[in-house]
Amino acid sequence: MIREDLSLEIRKSKLVELNTDLVVVGGGMAGVCAAITAARAGINVVLVQDRPILGGNASSEVRLWVLGATSHMGNNNRWAREGGIIDEILVENIFRNKDGNPLIFDTIVLEKVVEEPNITLLLNTSISNIEKSLPDKIEKVYGYCSQNETFYEISAPLFCDASGDGVVSYKAGASYRMGAEKREEFGEKFAPNEDYGELLGHTLYFYSKDTGHPVKFVAPSYALKDIEQIPRYRDIKADKHGCYFWWLEYGGTIDTIHRTEDIKWELWKVVYGVWNYIKNSGEFQNVDNLTLEWVGLIPGKRESRRFEGKYMLVQKDIINQTNFDDAVAFGGWAIDLHPSKGVYSEKSPCTQYHSKGVYQIPYRCYVSKDIANLFFAGRIISASHVAFGSTRVMATGAHGAQAVGMAAALCIQNNWMPGDIIEKNKINCLHKNLALTGQRIPNIALPISNLISKAIFSTSTNLLLKQLIPDDDWVVLSVSLAQLLPLKASVAYAFEIEFNALSNTTLTAQLRYSGKRRNFTPDLILEAVNLSVPQGMHHLKIEFTETLPHDCYAFFTLLKNDEVSIRTSSQRITAILSVYNKFNTAVNNYGKQLPPDDIGVDTFEFWIPERRPKGKNIALNIFPALDCFDYKELKKGYLKPGTSPNAWVASFDDKFPILSLKWNAPVQIHSISLYFDTDLDNPMESVQLGHSESVMPFCVKNYKIFDDQEVLICEMENNHQSLNRIKLDVACNTTALKIVFEQPNILSPVALYGIYIC
């Protein structure tokens, strides 16, 4: 037993002193991805989280889905899911948790952290103060965990603030902003006026369930009494819950940091008032058996402080898709601003405008301009209020945080400071190391290792795409439909389709492409052909005479005609996709973006895919056949489609295709990295939205690797991840490698985006 007599002095709490390479403050998706990236790169990390679980707004405490550039498949950002650790987490979540249970997502995120031996995790620990060794250098942070009555002093040469409100950066004296800039400062025509508001507010979500028997609800005294105080109250639906009510937002007119408890109480008032309206107003049917299953205890925060880095991202960088030499991440969510009065505003609950494609985020946005050893990550990075409207979402924040984690590791290993990496040769080093982790940075390729550059490649087969084989299904041209295909410059293409017309009619076919080569917004029409279509089922060959000015993805487009149905194909091929000119109102997509003339945003059409099992390809014959899937695509090193597929794809009839590499002299192999296709167009929302598959149909599940003596050096079964990194216990001395893949299913051939051997 422990017994102490009266102490006349104040007893001291337990103190733990930690010394590490990097301190990451904030355990949301950004902090988690920064910490894991740095730890896997070989440095020691202390990850400090003030909540009992990791994930921030994605955790079961808040229950918002992780999302980024894929934007619910609602814009023109094709194959835009972020790579690296955030991709690994989302793919794992789909595999284990395709129904979107937030509690299971908690376990996956926590598992990824605790599996890393280089991470020390401190949960329920709030950072209350910092100490500097120099005016521009943090020496340590101070934290307290109420659960174990322990104070922590954590010292490190580098710090990453991913805390959401920027507690470390604020204490350190770093320059920051809070609220909206005037239009004149950065020439941002979309900057909100005073009427629209300064800040985005917080939101509390709730879940309901059917108990199978009547349940009464007596509202607490603090619940909102008059539901008509909510101008949008008629949008309340009894069968919706969770993130559907993202617009129950409050706090944009007040201090979203120091008054966050007041904001929470107001949101509780709103949520319980909304539920009382659903249960007791008599306006809704079939609600007698419904009960509240869960109401958030902490609000999901959108905006507070933004800190000034060595560059500030602004509206024109997003809309113009500015290229940066130091790009380390990308975004693609709409510029998404909300009225500051939130749920009490009579204005639309959000105003969203998209760019024509993904945009780059430079490394300088993640490095403090004032504090030499401080990184920013997550929603506090260096961006204007308008640009923040896009960069704030979790997958985008996590993607950039991975760059921070890798940069920190390089700094420790090379005795650099964060600002040193801005130099070109060091940025190139950061790019190389990020690409190896699967980080998909626009225009940045996987490095070509010496072993790859000296290898002679061969494959058993390469896909020559001359046909998408028809199935028994048809799609009515109730909206315009296009097949997105990688086409060559200076080649005249023809396509043969099968149609069924209810009457004699006219069909318009177009060949479209994007004004920017790596975009997937078909804003240019190369050629249009008007065709007379007879009633009944027929085959039709559509010939184009104009040719593309450069290799790129083009849209073989069939314009809307309700009288015509088109035969579809169930074949699913890496880097091939059908898209529709249709709505996705969840992201302000009504088929065409029509902004006011004076806000600096483009007008263009949306051409978007449908989620599987819908969204089949168009059954067609292609003349000439597409010969763009051979092993040379692997040498480009781009881990997603761009102006070409950037993937080797085997033939459909090759059930066990082989990729062979040979060297003129024996080489020593320590590791092999393979980059597979886990459907980069799938947003993989982490919670609430269910998904039809747990493993993507394109992903290679089984393969074997042999040396030059046909000795098996690796065998993989039931893979579902994008990146497979095989580290050999004993180096392999060989003159050849043979990788034998197994076709994942009869409708999808084997595909590989990249290979790295060292």
C-alpha positions, 0 to 999 in steps of 0.5 A: 500500500501507499500511505503519506502523512499530512504535507504542509507543502503543496505536493508536486505532480509527476513530471516526465521529461522526453527528448525526441527528434520531432514533436507533433502536436495534434492527433487529427489526420494531419498529425497522424500522417506527419508522425507516421511518415517521419517515424517510418523515415527513421526518426523518433517522434512524440505525438501529442493529442489532447483527446482520448482517441486519434483522428480529430474530426474523422474520429468517433467523437465528431464523425465527419468523413475524410475527404479531399480532392476526389470531392465525392466524385462530384468534380472533374478531378479524375484519379485524384485520391491522395497517396501515401499514408492517408491512402493506406489508411483509407484503403485499409478502412474500406477493406475492414469497414466498408459500411463506415462505422466510425468506431472501427475507423478509430481502431485503424488509425490508432493501430497505424500509430501504435505499430510504429516503434519510433512513435511515443503517443500521448493521448489526453495530453494538452499542450499549455506552454512552450519554451524558446532557446532563441527568439525564433527557435522553440526548445520544448513544449509543456503538456498535462494529462488529466487522466494520469496526473502527469506533466510532460516536458518534451524537448526536440530540435523540430516541432510540427503544429497540427493542433487545429487552433495552432496552440504551439505556433501561437505561443511561439509568437508566429504570425497568424491571421483569423478571419477574412482578408479584404479582396484588395490584399491578394486580388481575390474576387471571391473574398467574402464581404462583411455580410457573408462573414469572417469565419466558418463555424463549428458543427455537431452531428447526431445519429438516430436509430429505429428501436422497433417500438415507440420511444418518446422524447422530452426535450431538455430545457435548453433545446431550441424552442422555435424551430423557425429560428432556423431559416432552413428548417424545412430541409430537415429530414427525419431519415437523415443523420450525421454529416447530412446535417453539416449545415447545423453550423454556428460560431462564425461571428465570434471567437472560434477558439476562446468561445468554443464552449459557448458554440458547443452549447448553442449547437446542443441547443440546435441539435436537441431542438431539431430532434424535438421538431422531428419527434414531436411536431407532427410534421414527420411520418414513421418517427415514433420508433426513432430514438437518438443514438448519439450526439457529438460531445465536442464540435467539429471545428472548421476555422480559427487561426491560419499561420503565415509561412514562407508563401501564402496560397491564394485564390488565383493559385487554386483557380489557375492551378499554379505550378510550384517548383516546391510543390509537395501536395495537392488539393481539389476540394471546392473553394467552400465558404459558409455564411458566418451566421451558419444555421441562423443565416438566411443565405445558402449554407455554403458557396462552393466553386471548383477549379478545372483540376487539382492544384499544387500546394508548395512546401513553403506553406508548411514552414513558418516564416518566423520560427526557424524550427516550426512546421505547420500541418492541417488546417492552419497552413499558410493560406488566405481565408479564400484558399483555406476554403479548399485546403481545410479538408482532412485528406488535403491536410493529411497529404501535406502533413506527410510532406512535413513528416518526411521533411522533418526526417531529412532535416534530422538526418542531414542537419538541416532546418525546415527553411533549408529544404526550399533550395532546389536540390533539397526539394528534389530530395524531398520529392524523391523520398515522398514519391517512394512512399506513394505521395502523388504530387502533380508532375513529380515522378517516382525516381528511377533507381540505378537498378531500374535504369540498368534493367532490361524489361519485358512482359508476357503481354501488354493490353492492346485496347481495341474493344470494350466487350458488350454485356447485356445492359444498356444505358439511356442517354438521359444525360450526355455520356462520355468514354474517357480514353488516352489518345495519341496526337495526330491520329484520326480515331473512329468508334463503333457502338451499339445503340437502340433507338425508340424512333428515327432520331439524330445523335451528336457525337463529339471528341473533346479534350482539356485545355490543360493537358493534365486536367480532365475538364473537357472544355475544348471540342475537337470535332462534332459529328451529327448522325442520323440514327434509325429506329431499332437496334443497330451498330454505328461507326463514328469517324472523326477526321480532326486529330489531337494536338498532343497525347492526352486523355480525350472524351468520346462524347455522346450528347443527351438523347432520351430516345437512344440507349447505348450498350455497356461493358462490364469490363473494368480497366485501369485508367479507363473510365466513363463519365456523365454530364450530371449533377452531384449537389453535395458539392454544388455540381448542377452539371455546369459551374456558372459563377457570377462574372466578378468572382474570378472563377471559371465557367465549365461543365462537370463530367463525373463518374458513377459509383460502382456497381453503376458507371459501366464503360461504353461497349465500343470498338476503337480504331485504331486500337489503343497501344499505350499500356506497355511496360514503358509506362512504368518507367515514367514513374507517375503513380496515376493517369496523366496524359497517358495511363502511366500504368502497365496493363496486361491482356485480358486473356493473360491470367498469370502475366509476367513482368521480367527484369534482367541485368547484364551482371549480378546485382544486389537487391535489398527491397522491391516496391510495387505500386498497384491500382486501388481505384484512385477515383474512389473517394473512400469516404471514411465513415457514414457512406457505405461502399460496395466493395472491400477490395478494389477490382483493379487491385492485384491480390496475389503475386510471386517474385523469383530470382534468376534461378527460379527461387521464390524470394517473395509471395503475396496473397490477398493484397488490398493495398496500393503500395507493397514494399518488400524488404528482404531479410537477406539481400538477393544476388541475381541477374534477373527478377520474374514477377508473376501476377494473378489476374484479380478477376475476369473483368479486370486485367493485371495492372501496375503503376510503378516499380522501384528496386534498390 
